[in-house]
Amino acid sequence: MLKSKKILIGVTGGIAAYKICNLVRLFIKNGAEVRVIMTPAAAQFVSPLTLSVLSNNEVVINMFPGDSETQHLENIESKTWHVNYGLWADVFIIAPATANTMAKIVTGICDNFLLCTVLASRAPIIIAPTMDIDMYENEVTKENIQKLKNRGYYIIDPGEGELASGLYGIGRMAELEDIYNLAKYIINKKNDLVEKKILVTAGPTYEPFDSVRFITNYSSGKMGFEIARAASQRGAKVTLITGPVNLETIKEVKRVNVTTSQEMLNAVKNNMQNKNLIIMAAAVEDFKPVNSSKKKIKKENKKDHFKIEFEKSADILKFIGENKKDSTLIGFALETENEIKNAKQKLIQKKLDMIVLNNPNVKGAGFQSDTNVVTFIDNTGVRKFPKMTKFKVGNAILDYYNDKNN
C-alpha cells in the first residue's frame, strides 16, 4: 500500500525523538520513501546520522544547510528547499511534536527549517503531541490543539503512561503502529470524497420560553463537527448547520448558524438540495414551549409552582426522509433503554439508510466527550464499534457511505 509513497517526518525536541528510528524503519520496510527533518533541539535527543542511515537520505536540520545537505537538496531541483520538501511529500508527520512547535505552527512562526516546511506544505500533516501531563492539560495547549484540528491538521492523541518527569498520566507519544496506520489510512483515503456534497447538522437547539430563558440539552456539537472535519479532509464539499456551540469554524467547511429547531429546519430545507450524503448529528430539542413570552417572566409574579405548556418541535429527520430524493440519509439515535429496538424503529419510521446508535450512560460516549461508543444499524444488520474518538467515528460513517455506494 505504501510502495513508492513519499513520507516526510519532522522530529522536534522531545524525549520520544529516539522512537522515530523505528518509525522510519517501519515505513521503509513497507516500501515507502522517507525523508527526515529535525529541529536543532531534536538533534540533542537522537543522532541525525542514525536517521540518515535508516532513511537512506540526508537529514536536514538547519535553515541554511551545510555542504552535504546542500548537495542532497539540490537534487530536489531548487534552492527553495522547504517549499520543495512540502510539495514532495504524500504525507507529513511531525513526531514527536512539542508544545512549543505546535504553538509556533498555530501562530505561523517559522524560525527553523521544519516550521518553514509546514507553512509551505500541501500534504496532509499528522501531528503526534508529546509532553508532560501538566503541559498537555494546560488550557493554552488544549486551545492550540483544537485550532490545529480546525485548520485541517490530523492530531493523533498521546497515550497514558509513565512520563520522563516520573509522573504518570497522559502525554506519551502515540504508539508507532498507530502513527503508521493513520498515515496509511490518510494516503489511501485522501480525496476519496472529491466532488461529493455532504450536509451535516450539529449541536443542540435552544427553545425559548421567555426573552432570556430557554430549554435545551447537553450537546456540545463535537460529533457533528468531527464528521464535517473528516469529510472535508477527504475532499468533500461540506455544509455544516449548527446550533449554538463553542467550536471554531472548520477549514473549507461552509458553516450555517441557527438557534431554534425551526431555524434548523429552514436551514436544512435551504441546503439539502443535490447533496450526496446527509448526516443528522444534531441533538434537536424534542419539545418547545407553546408560547414564548416577549418579556422576562418575573419570579415575583408567580406562585411557588407554575406550569409551562410544551409541544413537539419540528421533526427535521422525518422531513428529510420524506424529501431526500437520491441522497443517502444517516441519522443518530441517543437511547438509554431498549437501544437496538428503539433505533431500528427510528430507522424505519424516518426512512433512514443507516442510523448511528449511542447511549450517553456508557463510559466514553455521548455529550461533551471527545470519544463515542457507537453501533451502526441498517437493513442488513447491526455493527458494534469499540470506544473511538469522534473523529474516527466520523471517518467510519464516511467509510460506510463509500462502501455502500462503490
C-alpha positions in Angstrom: 0.0 0.0 0.0 2.9 2.4 0.6 5.1 1.4 -2.3 6.8 4.5 -3.7 4.8 6.8 -1.3 6.7 9.7 0.0 6.8 10.2 3.8 8.2 13.3 5.3 9.0 13.1 9.0 9.6 16.1 11.2 11.3 15.5 14.5 11.2 18.0 17.3 12.9 18.2 20.7 11.0 15.8 22.8 12.4 12.8 24.7 10.4 10.4 22.4 12.6 11.5 19.4 14.6 8.3 19.8 11.5 6.3 18.9 11.4 7.8 15.4 14.2 5.5 14.3 11.8 2.6 14.4 9.1 4.6 12.7 11.4 5.3 9.8 12.3 1.6 9.6 8.5 0.7 9.6 7.8 2.9 6.6 11.0 1.8 4.7 10.1 -1.8 5.4 6.7 -1.3 3.7 8.1 0.3 0.6 7.8 4.0 1.3 10.5 6.6 0.6 11.3 8.6 3.8 13.0 11.9 4.3 13.6 13.4 7.8 13.7 17.0 9.0 14.9 17.7 12.5 14.9 20.8 14.7 18.2 21.7 16.3 16.7 20.7 19.7 15.8 17.3 18.3 19.4 16.6 17.4 20.2 16.7 21.1 17.9 13.6 21.7 18.7 11.4 18.7 21.6 11.3 16.2 20.9 12.8 12.8 23.4 10.3 11.4 21.3 7.4 12.7 18.1 8.7 11.0 20.1 9.4 7.8 21.3 5.8 7.6 17.9 4.4 8.4 16.1 6.6 5.8 18.8 6.4 3.1 18.6 10.2 2.9 20.5 13.1 4.4 18.7 14.6 7.4 18.0 18.4 7.2 18.4 20.4 10.4 19.4 23.9 9.7 17.7 26.7 7.8 20.9 27.1 5.8 22.2 23.5 5.3 25.9 22.6 5.2 27.7 21.1 2.2 26.4 17.5 2.4 22.8 18.8 3.0 23.1 21.3 0.1 24.3 18.6 -2.3 21.3 16.4 -1.3 18.8 19.2 -1.5 20.0 20.5 -4.9 18.8 17.1 -6.3 15.2 18.3 -5.5 15.6 20.8 -8.3 15.5 24.1 -6.4 17.2 26.0 -3.7 13.8 26.8 -2.2 14.3 23.7 -0.1 11.5 24.0 2.4 9.0 24.6 -0.4 10.1 21.5 -2.4 10.1 19.3 0.7 6.5 20.5 1.3 5.5 19.7 -2.3 7.4 16.4 -2.3 5.6 14.6 0.4 2.4 12.5 0.2 2.0 12.9 4.0 4.0 14.9 6.5 4.3 13.5 10.1 5.6 15.7 13.0 6.6 13.3 15.8 7.2 13.9 18.5 5.5 17.3 18.4 6.3 19.5 21.4 4.0 22.2 22.8 6.5 24.8 21.6 6.3 23.6 18.0 2.5 23.3 18.0 2.2 26.9 19.4 4.5 28.1 16.6 2.5 26.4 13.9 -0.7 27.9 15.3 0.8 31.4 15.2 2.7 31.0 11.9 6.2 31.3 13.3 8.8 29.7 11.0 12.2 30.2 12.7 13.6 26.8 11.7 13.6 24.6 8.6 10.8 22.3 9.9 8.4 25.2 10.6 9.1 26.8 7.2 8.3 23.4 5.6 5.0 23.2 7.5 3.9 26.6 6.1 4.9 25.5 2.6 3.5 22.0 2.6 0.4 21.0 0.6 0.5 17.5 2.1 -1.8 16.2 4.9 0.0 16.8 8.2 -0.1 14.4 11.1 0.9 15.8 14.5 1.8 13.5 17.4 2.0 15.6 20.5 4.2 14.5 23.4 4.9 16.4 26.7 4.5 16.2 30.4 0.9 15.9 31.7 0.7 19.4 33.1 1.9 20.9 29.8 -0.6 18.8 27.8 -3.5 19.7 30.1 -2.7 23.4 30.1 -5.5 25.4 28.6 -3.1 27.1 26.1 -2.0 23.7 24.7 -5.6 22.5 24.5 -6.6 25.6 22.6 -3.7 25.2 20.2 -4.5 21.5 19.5 -8.1 22.4 18.8 -7.1 25.2 16.5 -4.8 22.8 14.6 -7.7 20.3 14.2 -10.0 23.0 12.9 -7.3 24.0 10.3 -7.2 20.5 8.9 -4.2 19.0 10.7 -4.5 15.4 11.9 -3.9 15.2 15.6 -3.1 11.7 16.9 -3.7 11.9 20.7 -1.0 10.9 23.1 -1.5 8.0 25.5 -1.2 7.5 29.2 1.8 6.0 31.0 5.0 6.8 32.8 6.4 10.1 31.6 10.0 11.4 31.6 9.4 13.5 34.6 8.5 10.4 36.6 4.8 11.4 36.7 2.1 9.0 35.4 -0.5 10.4 33.1 -1.4 11.5 29.6 1.4 12.8 27.4 3.2 9.8 25.9 3.6 9.9 22.2 1.1 7.7 20.4 2.3 4.2 19.5 4.4 4.0 16.3 1.9 1.5 14.8 -0.9 3.9 15.3 1.0 6.7 13.6 1.9 4.4 10.8 -1.7 3.2 10.4 -3.0 6.8 10.4 -0.6 7.8 7.7 -1.5 4.7 5.6 -5.2 5.5 6.1 -4.8 9.1 5.0 -2.9 8.2 1.9 -5.5 5.6 0.9 -8.5 7.8 1.8 -7.1 11.1 0.5 -9.6 12.8 -1.8 -11.9 9.7 -1.9 -14.9 12.1 -1.4 -13.9 14.7 -4.0 -16.9 16.0 -5.9 -19.2 14.7 -3.1 -21.6 17.2 -1.5 -22.3 16.5 2.2 -24.7 18.2 4.6 -24.0 17.7 8.3 -26.0 19.0 11.3 -24.5 19.5 14.7 -25.1 20.8 18.2 -28.3 21.5 20.3 -31.2 23.8 19.6 -32.4 26.4 22.1 -36.2 26.7 22.5 -37.0 30.0 24.4 -40.0 30.3 26.9 -39.3 34.0 27.6 -36.9 36.7 26.4 -33.9 35.4 28.4 -34.6 31.7 29.1 -34.8 28.5 27.1 -34.7 24.7 27.2 -32.0 22.7 25.6 -29.8 19.6 26.0 -26.2 18.9 26.8 -25.0 18.5 23.2 -21.6 20.1 22.6 -21.7 19.8 18.8 -18.4 17.9 18.8 -19.7 14.8 17.0 -21.1 16.8 14.0 -18.1 19.0 13.8 -15.7 16.0 13.7 -17.8 14.4 11.0 -17.6 17.6 9.0 -13.8 17.8 9.6 -13.3 14.2 8.4 -15.4 14.8 5.3 -13.6 18.0 4.4 -10.2 16.4 4.8 -11.3 13.6 2.4 -12.1 16.2 -0.3 -15.9 16.6 0.1 -17.7 19.9 -0.2 -19.3 20.2 3.3 -22.1 22.3 4.6 -22.4 22.3 8.4 -25.6 23.5 10.0 -25.0 24.0 13.7 -26.9 25.1 16.8 -25.2 27.3 19.5 -21.8 25.7 20.3 -18.5 27.0 21.4 -16.5 25.5 18.5 -14.4 27.2 15.8 -15.3 27.0 12.2 -13.5 24.2 10.3 -11.3 25.0 7.4 -13.1 24.9 4.0 -16.4 24.0 5.6 -19.5 26.2 4.9 -21.0 26.9 8.3 -24.6 28.0 8.9 -25.5 29.0 12.4 -29.0 28.5 13.8 -30.6 28.7 17.3 -34.0 27.0 17.3 -35.4 23.8 15.8 -37.5 25.8 13.3 -34.4 27.7 12.2 -32.5 24.5 11.8 -35.4 23.0 9.7 -35.4 26.1 7.5 -31.6 25.9 7.0 -31.9 22.2 6.1 -34.6 23.0 3.5 -32.3 25.6 2.0 -29.2 23.4 1.9 -30.3 19.8 1.3 -30.7 20.0 -2.5 -28.3 18.0 -4.6 -26.5 16.5 -1.6 -25.0 13.1 -2.0 -25.0 12.5 1.8 -26.9 14.0 4.7 -25.8 13.2 8.2 -28.0 14.4 11.0 -25.8 14.5 14.1 -27.6 17.5 15.7 -29.4 16.9 19.0 -32.6 18.8 18.1 -34.6 19.6 21.2 -37.7 17.4 21.1 -40.0 19.9 22.8 -40.6 23.6 22.6 -42.9 26.0 24.6 -46.3 26.6 23.1 -46.0 30.3 24.0 -42.8 32.3 24.5 -43.0 35.5 26.4 -41.5 38.5 24.8 -40.5 39.7 28.2 -38.7 38.1 31.1 -41.1 36.1 33.3 -40.8 37.7 36.7 -40.3 35.4 39.7 -42.2 37.7 41.9 -45.3 37.4 39.7 -45.5 33.6 40.0 -46.6 31.2 42.8 -44.1 28.7 44.1 -45.3 26.3 41.4 -46.4 27.2 37.8 -46.7 25.4 34.5 -45.2 26.0 31.0 -47.0 24.1 28.2 -44.8 22.4 25.7 -45.4 20.9 22.2 -43.3 18.8 19.9 -40.7 20.6 17.9 -40.1 20.2 14.2 -39.3 16.6 13.1 -36.3 17.5 10.9 -35.2 14.0 10.3 -38.7 12.9 9.2 -38.9 15.8 6.8 -35.6 14.9 5.2 -36.5 11.2 5.0 -39.7 12.1 3.1 -37.9 14.5 0.8 -34.3 13.2 0.4 -34.7 12.0 -3.3 -31.3 10.4 -4.2 -29.4 11.5 -1.0 -28.1 8.9 1.4 -29.5 9.8 4.8 -27.8 8.9 8.1 -29.3 9.8 11.5 -28.3 9.4 15.1 -30.2 7.7 17.9 -29.4 8.5 21.5 -31.1 5.9 23.6 -30.9 5.0 27.3 -33.1 1.8 27.2 -34.1 -0.8 24.6 -31.4 0.8 22.5 -31.4 -1.6 19.5 -35.2 -1.9 19.3 -35.8 1.8 19.5 -33.1 2.6 17.0 -34.4 0.1 14.5 -37.9 1.6 14.9 -36.5 5.1 14.2 -34.6 3.7 11.2 -37.8 2.6 9.6 -40.1 5.5 10.7 -37.7 8.2 9.5 -36.8 6.4 6.2 -33.1 6.4 7.0 -30.4 4.5 5.2 -28.4 3.9 8.4 -28.6 5.0 12.0 -25.8 5.6 14.5 -26.8 4.5 18.0 -25.2 5.6 21.2 -26.0 5.6 24.9 -24.9 8.6 27.0 -24.7 6.4 30.0 -21.9 4.3 28.5 -18.5 5.4 29.7 -16.7 7.4 26.9 -19.9 8.0 24.9 -22.5 10.8 24.5 -22.5 14.5 25.1 -19.4 16.7 25.8 -16.9 13.8 25.4 -14.2 13.7 22.8 -14.9 10.0 22.3 -18.0 7.9 21.5 -19.2 4.3 21.6 -21.5 3.7 18.6 -23.4 1.0 16.8 -24.3 1.2 13.1 -27.7 -0.2 12.2 -29.2 -0.6 8.7 -31.5 -3.0 6.9 -28.7 -5.6 6.7 -27.8 -5.8 10.3 -26.0 -4.4 13.4 -22.3 -3.5 13.7 -20.9 -2.5 17.1 -17.7 -0.5 17.5 -15.3 0.0 20.4 -14.7 3.4 22.0 -13.2 5.7 19.4 -12.5 9.4 19.1 -15.4 11.2 17.4 -13.1 12.0 14.5 -12.7 8.2 14.0 -16.4 7.7 14.3 -16.9 10.4 11.6 -14.5 8.5 9.3 -16.2 5.2 10.0 -19.5 6.8 8.9 -17.9 8.1 5.7 -16.3 4.7 5.1 -19.8 3.1 5.4 -21.1 5.6 2.8 -18.3 4.8 0.4 -18.7 1.0 0.8 -22.4 1.2 0.1 -22.0 3.5 -3.0 -19.0 2.0 -4.7 
